Structure formats: C-alpha cells, structure tokens
Amino acid sequence: MQITMSVLVLGWLMWTMVPPHSRQRAAMRAARVAHRTFGWLAEHTGRAIMTEELRTGRADYGVPYLFSVLRDRAGDAYVKWRATS
C-alpha cells in the first residue's frame, strides 16, 4: 500500500512539473485516441451483435451503446479542450 501511494504521489508531482499547455495537449491526444478506439469498438461489437441477432433472434445492444456513449463523451472532451487552446 505504501509503495502504491509513493508511486501515485511521484506521478502527480511529475505531472504538475509539466507545463500546462503540454498537459492540455496530452489530454487532447488521449481524448482523441479514446474517441477513435470507442468508435471502433462500438462499430465492431454492434456488427457482431447484429450477426448474432440474425442467427439466434436475440439482441442485446447494451455494450455497443455504452461504447458509443463513451465515444461521444471523449469527443466532447476533445472539443472542449480544443476550444480552450
């Protein structure tokens, strides 16, 4: 537990030493990657579930919907950070 806390504090200290514009760029990059990744996941899980629905007659689109919501949130975060730069 003590090692975990030490690593977290060290990471936080290193993060605060990074200039604000570099932190914003890193956050924007992470949001853009998350947007693309969640979009890809939503599309491919949606296709797999549609195939399963045609085969079995049962559909559960909860997971692709969750991925699409996360994709939209990541996109909104990217737009918000881009507007402040």
Phi, psi and omega in degrees: 000318181293322179294318179300314179296321179297317179295318179296317179294318178298316177298318178296317179297318178295320180297321181287343177278345179284136179301148184304320182293327177289324176296320180295318178298319179296319178294320178296318178298315179297320179294321180293317178295318178297319179300312180294317183294313180293327175297316178297315180298318180298316181296312185286323176290326176298316178297317180296320181288325176297319177298316178296322179296318179294327181282319187249339182089358178251140180230137174219098184264021182296316183292311177299325178295318178300316178298322180290325176295316178296323176299315180295320178294320178295321177295320177296320179296319179298314180297320180297314180292326179292324180292334181270355181273000000 
